Amino acid sequence: MATVAFIGLGNMGGPMATNLIKAGHTVTVFDLSEAACQQLQAAGATVADSAAEAATGVEYVLSMLPAGKHVAATYLGDAGLLARLDSSVTVLDCSTIDAATARAVGEAAAALGVGFMDTPVSGGVAAAAAGTLAFMCGGSASTFEKARLILKDMGKNIFHAGPAGAGQVAKGCNNMLLAIHMIGTSEALEMGARNGLDPKVLSEIMLASSGRNWSLEVYNPYPGVMENAPASNGYKPGFMVDLMVKDLGLALEIAQQSDFDNPMGQLARELYLQHQQAGNGQMDFSSILQKLQA
């Protein structure tokens, strides 16, 4: 078992840290939310007064933060965590951020001899709680081997995508595709419904045909088709529209930085942005069906 600092205890970070405690690791946590810290303390964690205190004397530092600017502020510069850590520590940033910041942190860590990986996740809150997340990792092969020892207690699919920043690129590609096939699935189901087809029957037809995809099979966006899907529970997230808009923005940045025109990704971002601006940011991203129904 390892000693771990976990920084950032939001909807994803909280259950991830809890699973590390359940797995037997010694976990020290820090978050600006006192309530979040108290919840982890009740689960068996030690609460630190700062990120620097949490990261003192540990083998692993994990973070789950809102955006690249928060990751940079946490790790970079004379006051950042990297300046305080030695080469025995492995840093795993699970945040979904821009690839450029992930690369910058990775380069700074390498210059200091600290092992770093960007390890963004896929699966949402339910998978975080269940410990079944997918991790997309960017960093060296040796750091990846150390990372797997911890990540396996929070997820079931762990991939080494390439060097620092590669995890964020993989996450951007994945979530762009997710948005595209969720919109396409919603469009097909609504078109069928408007022509008298039962969405459940149409779903069964497409699942047995070439239109089969994850949104249709696991996360059906049409209410009443799949009992446990957010669509059948008032579109309670799940994965919020706000987060999909963020991720599609990051995917657009990746495309622009590589001089690649991604028309489907851009259209998906525009549709989700319109849905968000209509007041639906806190709803599950499968609620894009409602925009198509309007």
PyMOL commands that set and color helices and strands:
alter all, ss='L'
color gray80, all
select helices_A, chain A and resi 13-22+34-43+51-54+68-75+81-84+99-111+124-130+141-151+166-194+199-207+214-218+230-233+241-257+263-280+285-293
alter helices_A, ss='H'
color red, helices_A
select strands_A, chain A and resi 3-7+26-30+46-47+60-63+90-93+115-118+121-122+133-138+155-162
alter strands_A, ss='S'
color yellow, strands_A
deselect
rebuild
show_as cartoon
